[in-house]
Amino acid sequence: MATKHSLPAKKVSKRLPKGSFPGSVFLDREDPLARILDLADDAIISVDAQQLIFLFNQGAEKMFGYTAEEVHGKPLEILLPPRLAAMHHAHVQTFEQSGQTARRMGERQKILGRRKNGDEFPAEASISKVAVAGATMFTVIMRDVTQRTLDDERLKASLREKEILLEEVHHRVKNNLQVVSSMLGLQARSLPDADTRTALRESQHRIQSMALLHECLYQSDDLAHIDFADYLEKLTDQLFSSYGPTDRVRLCTTFAPLQLSMDAAVPCGLIVNELLSNTLKYGFPGDRRGEVRVTLAEVEGKTVRLTVADNGIGLPQDFDWTASRTLGLRLVRTLAQQLHAVVELNRENGAAFSITFPTGGTT
């Protein structure tokens, strides 16, 4: 009876260069370690000191379209776009000479891979090295991030589209407010009653202060917050040009850099409009000369202090501004409540209103 002999294991005849690892030419699919490596969706590729491939898991086969046999003994560059091959070769050499043994996930660098069919794809890669039998082995772990890159690009495009829409909204709101302001101006000029004309022009300036906010936001890179110092500079100049006796009264401003949301900027801007308008209209009658100061400063962390002060005739000692029925001061009180602000009046050497409020917004 003939004795049945088992066939000898198939021997790989390819010779690897000096410094390579012939014991790991192919993964033995029955080896528990090989099974673990093949469970990974990431491509796991090991190369020798000459950057010749000797380990190629199933994740790499799926990602690149090559079989392990096809890439065995081939240079790592076949998995990269030709224009980037030299750069990556130099990168591996630099890593070999460094004191690092691995670059963790947080240190990964995005690269481009190249499939068997020539298609390129974005990938994340990490690299590690280990000395075996006097030679250095490098292992590269790659992850295809094509879908993530497409999602990121779609998200960026969507965000940019929304930013453009918001810019357009602010631009149109500004234009509409300017139209309303112009209509009020035309209406005021057609009325014979001086008090009515004054009331309409005051409303016109209120609308212009809000239009200016939308203009600043339209020109800003941040559509959620406004550079309030820049806005106040423009607003005070605008009001001073409209009301100010510029030959007799000097405007002094000091504004700390501050970003405010629209919820805080609108009421704050209207408060400045009311207080500064009143000061310029009534604080320096006749030929009286003087100075108006508008300051903005951060105090005690997330708290802001806005001050509108002058050295004009001031307010009568018996005048209770908190009970005044004039529209301007009523607006100041209402808007200060929206800001959760504390308003203080100093009557020494003119009049100085200080409004202190948190930067957290309004309710």
SVG drawing of the C-alpha trace seen along z (x, -y; Angstrom):
<svg xmlns="http://www.w3.org/2000/svg" viewBox="-47 -133 69 135">
<polyline fill="none" stroke="black" stroke-width="0.4" points="0.0,0.0 1.4,-3.3 2.2,-5.7 0.5,-9.1 3.0,-11.9 2.0,-15.5 3.0,-18.0 5.8,-20.4 4.7,-23.9 5.0,-26.2 8.2,-28.2 8.6,-31.8 11.5,-32.0 11.9,-35.8 15.1,-37.0 14.8,-40.0 17.7,-42.4 20.0,-42.6 18.2,-44.1 14.8,-42.7 12.6,-40.2 12.1,-37.0 10.2,-35.4 7.3,-37.8 7.0,-37.9 3.3,-37.0 0.8,-36.8 -0.1,-33.3 -3.9,-33.7 -4.1,-31.0 -1.8,-32.9 -3.8,-34.6 -1.8,-37.8 -2.5,-37.8 -6.2,-37.4 -6.1,-40.4 -4.3,-42.5 -6.8,-41.4 -9.7,-42.5 -8.5,-46.1 -10.2,-48.3 -7.0,-50.4 -4.2,-49.4 -1.2,-48.0 1.9,-47.9 5.4,-47.0 8.6,-47.8 12.3,-47.1 15.2,-49.6 15.1,-49.9 11.4,-50.7 10.5,-47.5 7.1,-46.0 7.0,-42.7 3.7,-42.9 0.4,-43.8 -2.8,-43.1 -6.3,-42.6 -7.2,-46.2 -4.4,-47.3 -5.5,-44.9 -9.0,-46.4 -7.8,-50.0 -5.2,-49.8 -6.5,-47.0 -3.3,-45.0 -2.8,-41.5 -0.1,-40.9 1.8,-38.8 1.7,-41.7 3.4,-44.2 5.8,-41.9 9.3,-43.2 8.1,-46.3 9.0,-49.8 6.5,-51.7 6.4,-54.4 4.0,-52.2 1.3,-53.1 1.9,-56.8 1.5,-59.4 4.8,-59.6 5.1,-63.3 5.1,-62.7 7.3,-59.6 10.6,-61.4 9.1,-63.5 7.7,-60.5 11.0,-58.5 12.9,-61.4 10.2,-61.6 10.8,-57.9 14.6,-58.5 14.2,-61.5 12.0,-59.5 14.5,-56.7 17.2,-59.1 14.9,-60.7 14.6,-59.6 10.9,-58.8 9.7,-55.2 6.2,-56.1 4.0,-59.0 0.7,-58.9 -2.8,-59.5 -2.6,-63.1 0.6,-63.6 -0.8,-62.0 -0.2,-63.9 -2.7,-63.8 -1.2,-62.3 -2.4,-61.0 -2.5,-57.3 -2.6,-55.8 -4.6,-52.7 -3.7,-50.0 -6.0,-51.6 -4.2,-55.0 -6.9,-56.7 -5.6,-58.9 -7.3,-59.3 -6.7,-61.3 -5.5,-59.3 -4.3,-59.7 -1.1,-57.9 1.0,-57.0 4.4,-55.4 6.3,-53.4 9.7,-51.7 11.3,-48.8 14.7,-47.2 14.6,-43.5 17.8,-41.4 19.9,-44.5 17.7,-46.0 14.9,-48.6 11.4,-47.7 8.8,-50.4 5.1,-49.9 2.7,-52.4 -1.0,-52.5 -3.2,-54.2 -6.8,-55.2 -8.8,-56.2 -10.5,-59.5 -12.2,-60.1 -15.7,-60.2 -14.7,-62.4 -12.9,-64.8 -16.0,-65.0 -18.2,-65.6 -15.9,-68.3 -15.9,-70.0 -19.7,-69.8 -19.9,-71.2 -17.6,-74.1 -19.5,-74.9 -22.8,-74.8 -21.3,-77.1 -20.0,-79.5 -23.4,-79.5 -25.1,-80.4 -22.5,-83.1 -23.2,-84.6 -26.9,-84.5 -26.4,-86.2 -24.2,-88.9 -27.0,-89.5 -29.6,-89.7 -27.5,-92.3 -26.9,-94.2 -30.7,-94.3 -31.7,-95.2 -29.2,-98.1 -30.6,-99.2 -34.2,-99.0 -33.4,-101.0 -31.7,-103.6 -34.8,-103.8 -37.0,-104.3 -34.6,-106.9 -34.7,-108.8 -38.5,-108.7 -38.6,-110.2 -36.2,-112.9 -38.4,-113.7 -41.5,-113.7 -39.8,-116.0 -38.9,-118.6 -42.5,-118.7 -44.0,-119.5 -44.5,-123.1 -44.5,-122.2 -40.9,-122.5 -41.6,-120.1 -42.9,-117.4 -39.9,-117.8 -37.6,-117.5 -39.3,-114.3 -39.0,-112.7 -35.4,-113.6 -34.7,-112.0 -36.4,-108.9 -34.3,-109.1 -31.1,-109.1 -32.3,-106.1 -32.9,-104.1 -29.5,-105.2 -27.8,-103.9 -29.3,-100.5 -28.5,-100.6 -24.9,-101.3 -24.8,-98.1 -25.9,-96.0 -23.4,-97.7 -20.6,-96.8 -21.8,-93.2 -22.0,-93.0 -18.3,-94.1 -17.2,-91.8 -15.7,-88.3 -17.7,-87.3 -21.4,-87.6 -22.4,-86.7 -20.5,-89.5 -19.6,-93.0 -16.5,-95.0 -18.2,-97.4 -15.3,-99.8 -15.3,-100.3 -19.0,-100.7 -19.0,-103.3 -16.3,-105.3 -18.5,-105.5 -21.6,-106.2 -20.2,-109.0 -18.6,-110.6 -22.0,-110.3 -23.9,-112.0 -21.3,-114.7 -21.5,-115.6 -25.3,-115.8 -25.7,-117.7 -22.3,-118.8 -21.2,-122.5 -17.8,-121.3 -16.2,-124.7 -17.0,-125.0 -17.3,-121.4 -14.6,-118.8 -15.3,-115.1 -13.0,-112.8 -13.4,-109.0 -11.6,-106.1 -12.8,-102.6 -11.3,-99.3 -11.4,-96.5 -14.7,-94.6 -16.8,-92.1 -20.5,-92.2 -23.4,-90.1 -26.3,-91.8 -28.5,-91.3 -26.2,-93.5 -25.0,-95.8 -28.4,-97.1 -29.6,-98.4 -26.2,-99.7 -25.9,-101.6 -29.3,-103.1 -28.4,-104.2 -25.3,-106.0 -27.5,-107.6 -29.9,-109.0 -27.4,-110.2 -25.0,-111.7 -27.8,-113.4 -29.2,-115.0 -25.7,-116.2 -25.0,-117.7 -28.4,-119.4 -28.8,-120.8 -25.5,-120.7 -23.8,-123.7 -26.3,-126.4 -25.3,-129.8 -21.5,-130.2 -20.6,-127.8 -17.5,-125.8 -16.6,-122.4 -15.9,-118.7 -17.8,-115.5 -16.2,-112.2 -17.4,-108.8 -15.5,-105.8 -15.8,-102.1 -13.9,-99.9 -13.9,-96.3 -14.0,-96.1 -14.0,-93.2 -13.8,-90.4 -16.9,-90.1 -18.4,-93.5 -18.4,-96.6 -18.7,-100.2 -19.9,-102.7 -19.7,-106.4 -21.1,-109.5 -20.0,-112.6 -19.7,-116.3 -18.7,-119.5 -21.6,-121.5 -24.5,-123.1 -25.5,-119.7 -28.9,-118.7 -30.8,-120.6 -30.3,-119.2 -34.0,-118.6 -34.3,-116.8 -35.1,-113.1 -34.1,-111.4 -35.5,-108.0 -39.0,-109.5 -38.6,-111.7 -41.4,-111.2 -39.2,-112.3 -38.9,-109.5 -35.1,-109.6 -34.7,-108.9 -37.5,-106.4 -35.7,-104.5 -32.5,-104.7 -34.2,-103.1 -35.9,-100.4 -32.8,-99.5 -30.7,-99.4 -33.1,-96.9 -32.6,-94.7 -28.9,-94.8 -29.2,-94.1 -27.3,-97.4 -26.7,-99.7 -27.0,-103.3 -25.4,-106.0 -25.6,-109.8 -22.8,-112.1 -23.8,-115.8 -20.4,-117.3 -18.9,-119.5 -21.7,-118.8 -23.4,-115.5 -21.9,-112.0 -24.0,-108.8 -22.2,-105.5 -23.8,-102.3 -22.3,-99.1 -23.5,-95.8 -22.4,-92.1 -21.3,-91.0 -23.3,-87.8 -26.2,-89.2 -29.8,-90.2 -33.1,-88.5"/>
</svg>
